[in-house]
Amino acid sequence: MGLRNTVTGGPLRRRVSRVADITDMEAVREVVEALKEHACSPEDRITRFVGECREHLESRGIDPVPSAVEGNVTDAGFEHPDLEWYCARVVSLGYVLSKVAARGDAWLAAGLAMDIGRASVQMSIGGFDAKADGLARGRALAKEARSKKAATWREPARTEAKRIWTENPALSASDVARRLHKRGIANTVGFNTLRRAIAKSASKSW
């Protein structure tokens, strides 16, 4: 039967695969030989993917520093399932994966690599490859709308957080976020999103 070419993905992540039926040993041998010539290690593939996500965030004016990238994306007005949200997730996971792999924790590294792969699949399913140009054209309006929506809870939360820290300067951002939620402030927002938002304005010198 021989080899068949299959094409997946859109213009940004297009993949051409060579497929052979398992009963067609000649075609299977051709696939194996091709893999030997063009093999790409998982490390190289993930590193390249993380780099592409970093470049995309930088092109949007978002600082991709791993320790703050997810909060930076939120502050810029993006949320799930925006491409920027996924890129931030991949950059963050890639950074943690590099640290875990360096200390030799193979099972945790494998799990993180699977999370990155899952994000890649979700990005493709969301149609980001095929719709990239259209998304770019509508990004400014969407960002403005999300920023206005975030402002309705972010500033009141930061104001109340400042008051709490004035009374209890030893509290962590997580502690303050829990108190805000208990008081009904920003309780429609995820805990981690709230924690990052107030942490950016935190100053223990108040």
C-alpha positions in Angstrom: 0.0 0.0 0.0 3.0 2.3 0.6 3.2 5.6 2.5 0.4 8.2 2.7 0.9 11.8 3.5 -1.5 13.5 6.0 -1.7 17.2 6.7 -2.8 18.7 10.0 -2.9 22.1 11.6 -3.2 25.6 10.1 -0.7 28.0 8.6 1.2 28.5 11.9 1.5 24.9 13.0 1.1 22.9 9.8 2.4 19.3 10.0 2.8 16.8 7.2 3.0 13.2 8.4 4.0 10.1 6.6 1.7 7.2 7.6 2.2 3.5 6.9 -0.2 0.6 7.6 1.3 -1.7 10.2 0.9 -4.7 7.9 2.9 -3.0 5.2 6.4 -3.7 6.4 8.2 -2.1 3.5 6.4 1.2 4.2 7.0 0.8 7.9 10.8 0.5 7.2 10.6 3.7 5.1 9.0 5.6 8.0 11.7 4.3 10.4 14.5 5.4 8.1 12.9 8.8 7.7 12.7 9.2 11.5 16.4 8.3 11.8 17.2 11.1 9.3 14.9 13.8 10.6 14.3 12.9 14.2 13.7 15.8 16.7 14.1 15.2 20.4 11.2 16.1 22.7 13.5 18.6 24.4 14.2 20.4 21.1 10.5 20.4 20.1 9.3 21.8 23.5 12.1 24.4 23.6 11.2 25.6 20.1 7.5 25.7 21.0 8.1 27.6 24.2 10.3 30.1 22.2 7.5 30.6 19.7 5.1 31.4 22.5 7.5 33.8 24.1 8.0 35.6 20.8 4.2 35.9 20.3 3.8 37.5 23.8 6.6 39.9 23.1 5.0 40.9 19.8 1.9 41.8 21.9 3.9 44.0 24.3 3.7 41.4 27.1 6.7 40.6 29.2 7.2 36.8 29.0 9.4 36.4 32.1 8.2 33.0 33.4 7.7 34.0 37.0 5.2 36.6 36.1 4.0 35.9 32.6 0.5 34.5 33.5 -0.2 37.6 35.7 1.1 39.9 33.0 -1.3 38.3 30.5 -4.2 38.7 32.9 -3.2 42.4 33.5 -3.1 42.9 29.7 -6.8 41.9 29.6 -6.5 38.4 28.2 -8.1 35.2 29.6 -8.9 31.6 28.6 -9.2 30.7 25.8 -7.2 33.5 24.3 -4.0 32.6 22.4 -2.1 34.8 24.8 -3.4 32.9 27.8 -2.3 29.6 26.3 1.1 31.1 25.3 1.7 32.3 28.9 0.7 28.8 30.2 3.2 27.1 27.9 6.0 29.6 28.8 5.3 29.0 32.5 5.2 25.2 32.2 8.3 25.2 30.0 10.3 27.1 32.7 9.2 24.7 35.5 9.9 21.7 33.2 13.5 22.9 32.6 14.1 23.1 36.4 12.5 19.7 37.1 14.4 18.0 34.3 17.7 19.6 35.6 17.2 17.9 39.0 16.4 14.6 37.4 12.8 14.1 38.3 11.8 12.1 35.3 8.1 11.4 36.2 7.3 15.0 37.1 9.1 16.2 33.9 7.0 13.8 31.8 3.8 15.1 33.4 4.8 18.7 32.6 5.7 17.8 29.1 2.2 16.2 28.7 0.6 19.4 30.0 2.5 21.4 27.3 1.4 18.9 24.7 -2.2 19.2 25.9 -2.0 23.0 25.6 -0.7 22.7 22.1 -3.6 20.5 21.1 -6.1 22.8 22.7 -4.6 25.7 20.8 -5.1 23.9 17.5 -8.6 22.7 18.4 -9.5 26.3 19.2 -8.6 27.2 15.6 -5.9 29.7 16.4 -3.7 28.5 13.5 -6.3 29.1 10.9 -7.7 32.2 12.5 -4.5 33.9 13.5 -4.9 36.8 11.1 -8.5 37.4 12.1 -7.6 37.3 15.7 -4.9 39.8 15.2 -7.2 42.3 13.5 -9.7 42.1 16.3 -7.3 42.0 19.2 -7.3 45.7 20.1 -11.1 45.9 20.6 -11.2 42.6 22.5 -8.4 43.7 24.8 -10.1 47.0 25.5 -13.4 45.3 26.4 -11.6 42.8 28.7 -9.6 45.6 30.4 -12.8 47.5 31.2 -14.4 44.3 32.6 -11.3 43.6 34.8 -11.3 47.2 36.1 -14.7 46.7 37.7 -13.2 44.3 40.3 -9.4 44.9 40.2 -9.3 48.5 41.6 -11.8 47.9 44.4 -9.9 44.7 45.3 -6.5 46.5 45.4 -7.9 49.3 47.5 -9.3 46.9 50.1 -6.1 44.8 50.0 -4.1 47.9 50.8 -6.3 48.6 53.8 -5.9 45.0 55.0 -2.1 45.2 54.6 -2.0 48.5 56.5 -3.6 46.7 59.5 -1.8 43.4 59.0 1.5 44.0 57.1 2.7 40.4 57.7 0.0 38.8 55.6 0.9 37.2 52.3 -1.0 37.9 49.0 -2.7 34.6 49.4 -3.9 35.4 52.9 -5.3 38.7 51.7 -7.0 37.2 48.7 -8.8 34.7 50.9 -10.0 37.5 53.1 -11.3 39.5 50.1 -13.2 36.5 48.8 -14.7 35.9 52.3 -15.9 39.6 52.2 -17.5 39.1 48.9 -15.0 41.2 47.0 -14.0 40.0 43.5 -15.6 36.6 44.4 -16.4 36.0 40.7 -12.7 36.0 39.9 -10.5 33.0 40.4 -8.3 32.9 43.5 -5.0 32.8 41.7 -6.1 35.7 39.4 -7.0 37.8 42.4 -3.9 36.9 44.3 -1.7 38.0 41.3 -3.6 41.2 40.8 -3.2 42.4 44.4 0.4 41.1 44.7 1.4 43.5 41.9 0.4 46.5 44.0 1.5 45.0 47.4 4.0 47.0 49.4 4.9 46.0 52.9 6.1 49.5 53.7 2.5 50.8 54.0 
